[in-house]
């Protein structure tokens, strides 16, 4: 048992009481010993038996205890004793089972429990508090000797974030000072000059930003180490997040991203204002990460001309180079396919080139993605030039084929032109994925896109290529959220590689 501990204040109402976040967990299910995690329902079981029915992604989420924050938030509003007892019962069950410790799980579990304890306050009896604090102290000590330096990236970042919070809570000032310095060194490595997290996932960017907001709030406490570097970093990350999501109604689906893991951009913006008094400043070019934004009337487009991820850990990367997403009136229209799962048969497809609005030369992928979070040979020689509403970009895939793409958005027309340089006379396949809620119909001259209500949205005109509309099969798999699999249509353009430009135009004006 620790000899002392401090009160910590890392709860942020804007994100912890946000209705969108709280809806992820059904209180009645939790009362009945059930839980829905990333859209899959399970009986709550902290024992090793859970391995039989829960993939690691879901089992880890069960141990994170994010739902304890939701229970605490609900109790703070209603003072319903039943909710208090549910939290106590669930944590007592967890303590009885003593699941194996894992540093990444600890890194999320520990802050979530401390936030829940803030919400419940003095309603928790001293005996229960001591049990919880003893468990957290055991986890804290384990974490200090098991930092995930073999993985680094967001795992090591989360380890250090938790070490900072826990060391301050337990009055371990020497470790707290050291952990703050280490966290700062990782910030300098992991946050690019344009403010984007270097794994290039808009979803993980928001998670890391929320982490730093917790530290920023804690840094306002008495006795916390000097942390004057954190506000400028959060401002830069806020600017990047807001810029990526401007004109969008959800997390852009580049690399491993979904809309039901990180908190919403809107709630994070409010949190930044509440904690630090800062507001977003918008950019159209995020050069270090390779993300670019275009706007034309009601149309917003995000274009990716970046790497697959950090060289030493591109595990959350997808084959999405030179792909784009388009929203009209804030509603997704042309989308990348998302991330359905981390463990399972569909993982390979959702990371593949075909799952994104870009192209393949024959059947060759941009990069060699294997396993759940591994990449072998990968894209290289990325070059980008942006002038006004036009961008010219290129890269070489892992086989040496060069893909050059020009994108122009003006006067309500999006023009996409591709040129492939390859020694092989292969068929080129270019993909354009629609969000759910839209359908296509082809005639001799064009493809018309309709909303399911029958309203015409745009017309697509091919430029020296053939087109085919897919309405079922793997190419139509769409996962805007983790665990959600929808069917959406995909237009495939093909041409025989001949060292000439091919592509399509999308006319939003007619």
N, C-alpha and C positions, 0 to 999 in steps of 0.2 A: 504494500500500500504506500503511495507517495506521502511524503511528510507534509507537503503543502500544495495548495493549488490556488490559482487566482480566478476571479470571475473573468470570463471572456465575452466579448461582444462582437460576434461575427455574423449574427443574424441581420439580413438586409430585407426589410419588408417588401420592397419593390419586386424582388425575385422570389422570396420565400412565401409570400402570401398572394402571389400572382395567381389569378383564377385559372389561366391556361395551364400553369404548372400543377396546381392542386388537383385539377381534373384528371391528371394522369393516374391517380390512385383513388379507387372507390372505397369510401369509408365503410360502407356496409360489407363489402367483400372482406376487408381487413378484420372487421368484427367477427366474421364467420370463418376466419382462418384461411382465407383465400387471397390471392393477389394477381393482378394483371400487370405483367412486365413487358413493355415494348409490344403491346397488343397480343400477348399470349397469356392465358390464364392458368394458374397453378395453385395447388394446395401448398400452403406455407409449411415447408419442411427444411429445417436447418441442418439435418443430419446428412451423413454421407449417402443416404438413399436418394437424395436429390440429384446425384450424379446420373442416376438411371433415367430421369425424365427431363432434366434441364441441361441444355448446352452451357458451356462456360460463360458465355455472354449473359445468360439469364440468371445463372447461379451467382455470378459475381454481383449482378444488380440486386439480387435478393439480399446479399450480405452488405451491400452499400448502406442499406437502411435509409434511402432517400425518402421512403414513405413515412419514416418517423418525423421528418420535417413537416409533412402534410398533416399528420396527426397533431403535431404540436401547434401548427397554424390554426387548425380547426378548433382545438381546445382553447386557444387564446381568444377566439371569437365567441365561443358558445359556453365555455366552462362546463362542458358536458363530462361528468365523471366517468362515464362509460368509455369515452375516448382515452382518458388518462389510463384507465385500467387495461385497455387494449394495448397501449404502448408498453406498459409494465409487463403484461403477460407475454407479449412477443419477445421482449428483450430477455426476460427470464428463460423462455424456451431456447433462445439463442445461446445463453450462457450455459445451459444444461448440455447442449450438444457439443460445445467447444469446437467449432469448425476449424480446420487447418488454417493457420495464418498465411496471408499472402500480402506482400508489401503494397501492391496497387489497391487491393481491397481495403486495407487499413487506411490508405491515403484518402479514400472517399468516405469510409465508414466513420472515422474519428471526427471529422468536422460535422458530418450530418448529425451525429448523436449530440455533439455539443450544441448545435443549433436547436435541436429538439428540446434539450434540457433548458435552454434559454426560454423557449416558449412555455414549457410547463412550470418553470420557476419553483416557488416554494410549495407547490401542490404535491411534489414528490417527497416522500418520507426520507429521512436520513439514512436508513438502512439500505434502501434501494439505491440512493445516490452513491453510497460507498461501494456497492457492488459494481455499479457502472464505472465509476472512476478507477476502481482497481483493474477492471477489464481494459479500460482505455490506457492505463499506465503500462500494462503488460504489452499491449499492442504497440505503444509508443517505443518502448525499449527494443522490441523486436524490429521495428521499422528502422531504427537508427543503425542497426548492424546488417540490414538487408536492402539498402538502396539499390534500385534496379539500374546499375551502371552498365550492365551488359546490354540493356535496351536503350537507355538514355531517352531523348525526346520527351514526349508528354508524360511517360511513366516516371522518369526521374524528376521532372518538374512537379508532378503531383506528390511524390515522396517528400520533396523539400517543402512544398506548401504545407503539408500535414505536419512535418517536423517543426516548422516555424510556429504553427498554431499550438501544437501540443507542448512544445518546450516552454512557451510563454505561459500556458495554462498551468503546467506543473512547476513553474518557478525555476526552471532549469536555464538560468540566464546565459551561461557560457555557451550551451548548445544553441540557444535562440540566436545569439549574435552570430555564431558560425553559420547557422542555417540561413539566416537572412543574407549573408555574404554569398553563400553558395547559390541561393535562389537568384540573387542579382546577376551572378555570372551566367546562369542559365537564361535569364531574360535577355542578356546581351547576345547570347548565341541563338536563342530560339525565336526572338521577335525581330523580324526583318526591318530594314530601314523604313519601309512603307507602312509598318505597323501590323502586318499579317504574320500569324504564327507560321513557322517554317515548314510545318507538315502540310500546309496549303489546303486544309479542310476548313471550310467556313464554320462547320459545326464545332470542331475542336478549338478553333479560334475563339469562339464564344465561351467555351468551357474554361479555357486558360484566362480569358478576360475576367470572368466571374471569380476565378481563384484569386487573381490579383486584387480584385475589389475587396474580397474578404481580408486579405492582408492589409490593404490600405485602411480599412476600417479598424482593424486590430492595432495598426500602427499609431492610432490616435490615443491609445491607452497609455496610462502612466507606466514608465519603466521600459517601454518597448524600444529596441535599438533604432538608431538613426536610419531613416528610410526615405530620404528626400528624392530619391530617383524614381519612386513608384508612380507619382502623379503624371509626369510627362509620358511615361510608357503607357499608362492606361489611356491618356488622351489620344495617343497615336493609334492604339488598338481600337478605341471607340470610333475614331475617324474611319479606320479601315472597315470595321464591321458595318457601320452605317452606310458607307459608300457601296459595299458589296450588296447590301439589301435594299438600297434605295430603288423604288419602283417595283420591288418584289414583295410578295406577301408571306414569304417563308424562306427558310435557309436554302441558298443556292446549292444544287446537287453536284458539286465538284469533289472528286476524291471521296473518302468515306464521310458521307454527310446524310443526315436525315433530319426531319423537322420535329422529332419527339424525344430528343436527348438533351441538348443544350436548352437553356432558357431562351425565351423570345428576345429578339433584338430590341423590341419596344420596352420590355421590362428591364433589360440591361441598361438601356439609355436612361431610364428613370433612376435606376440605382446609381449610375455615374453622377447624375445631378445631385441626388440625395447625399451621397457619401463625400463627393469631392467638389461639387458645384461646377461640373464641366458639362459641355454640350458638344455634339458631333460637328465636325467640319468635313464637308463632302469633297471627295476627289473623284476624278474620272480615270486616273491612271495610277495603278498600284504596281509600279515597275518592277520592284524586287521580287514580287511573287508572280508576276506575269498576268495579273488580272486587269481587265479593262472594261469600262462601262460606256455604253452608248445610249443616247436618248433621242427620240424623235416623236414629238407629240405624246400620245398615250403609250408609246412603245419604249420599253426598257430592255436592254440586252447586256448580258455579261459574257465576256470572251476570255478564254483561258489560253495563254501562250507561255505557261510556266513549266518548270521541272515536274517530275513525278513526286518529288519530295526531297528531304535531306538525303545526301548521298549515303550516310551510314545507317539510315532507318527510314526507307520509303514504304513501310508496311501499310500505311493508310492511303497509299497512292492508287489511282486508277489510270487506265489508258485513255485519258481525256484531253490530250494536247490538241489545241486548235478547235476545241468544241465550244459550244455556246448554249446559253439559255435565253429565252425571250418571254417576257411577260407583257400583257396588254391590259391596261387599267389595273395593274397590280395582280392580275390573275395569270398563273403559269400557262403557257401555250406550247412552246417548244422546249423540251426538257432533256437533261441527261436522266438515265434510268434510276439513279439513286443507289441505296445500299440496303438490301433486304435483310442480310444476316452476316455474321462473322464466321460461324461454323455451319457448314451444310453444303449441299450439292450446288446451290445457286450462287455461291460466293464467286466462283470463277467467272460466270457470265457477267455479273454486275461490275466486276473490275475490268472487263474486256473492252477492246476498242469498239466493238459492235454496239455496246450498250450506251454509247455516247454520240453526240452530234458531230462526228468527225468521220474519217475514212480509213479503210484497210486496203492495202495493196495485196491482191489475192486474199488469202486467209491469214496473212501475217499480222501479228499483233504489234502495237507500238513498242511495248516492253514485255519482258518475260515475267508475268505475275504467276507465282506458284504458292502452294500452301494457302494458309489463311492470311498471312501478313508478310509475304516474302516477294522480293523482286530480284531477278537476275540481271541479264543485259537489259539496257534501258535506252530511252530516247536521249539524243545529244544534239549539239550544234544548234540550239534554239536561237533564232534571230527575230527581232520585232521592230517594225517601224510604224508609228502612228502619226497620221496627219489629219487633223480635224475628225471627220466622221468615217475615215477610212483607215484600215489597218492591214499591213502586209506582214506576214509571218511565215516562218518555216522551221523545220526540224528534220533530223534523220531518225528513222526508227532503228530498232536494235539489229536489223538486218542490213542497214545501210541505204534503204530507200529514202529519198527526200520527198517530203510533202510540203508544198508551198500553198498558202491560202490567203486570198484577199477578201476582206469583208468590208462592205460599204453600207451604211444605213443613212438614207436621206430621202426626203420627200415621200415618206411613207413606204419606201421600198427597201428591202434588205437583199443585197446582192452577195452571193457566195461563189467565188471562183477558185477552183483547185487546179494545181499542176503537180504531177507526180514525175519524178526523175528516178528511173529504175532500169537496171540492165535487163530485167525480165519483162516480157510482153504479157503482163498479167491483166486480169479484169480488176478494175478499181470499184470498190463498193463504198458509197457515201450514205450515211444514215441521218435521218431527221425524225426524231421521236416526238410524238405529241403527248401532252398530258392527258389524263383521263377526262372525259367530258367533251371530247372533240371527235369528229369523224371526218373522213376524206371521201371525196368522190371525183373520179377522173373522167375527163372527156378528151377529145382529140388534141386540144391545145393546152390544157392546164389541169391542175388538181385543185379543187376547191375544198377549203377547210370550213366545216360548220361546227357550231356549238350543237350539243344534243337537243337544244331547243329548236334547231333549224335555222338559226341566224348565221349568215355567212360572215366569216372572220377575215379570210384572206384567200388569195389565189397563188399557187406555186407554178412557175414556168421553168421547164428544164432548158438547159443550155448545152446542146450537143451531148445528150446522154439519155438513157432509157430510165423509166421509173416503174416501180411496183409498190403497191400498197399492201402492207401486211396487217391483218386484223386479228391474228392469233399466233400462238407459238412463242418461242423464247424471246424473239425480237420485240414482242409486245409486252414483256414483263416490266412493270413500273412500280417502284417502291419509294414514294415520297417520304414515308416514315419507316423506321426499322420495324420489321414484323408485319408490315402491310404490303400485300401483293395485289396489284391491280392490273387489269388488262387495258392497254392503250395501243393506238395504232402507230405504225412506223412506215415512213416512206423511204424506200431504198433506191438510190440512183446508181446506175452502173455504166461503165464505158470501158472500152479496151484501151489500155495505156498507150498513148501515141505522142507523148511529149507536147500535147496541146492543152489549153485550158478548157475545163468543163465545170459545170455546176448548176446553179439554179437561182431564180429570183423569187422573192416572196413579196407580193403586192398587197399591202394593207389598205390601200386607198379606194379600191373599187367597191 
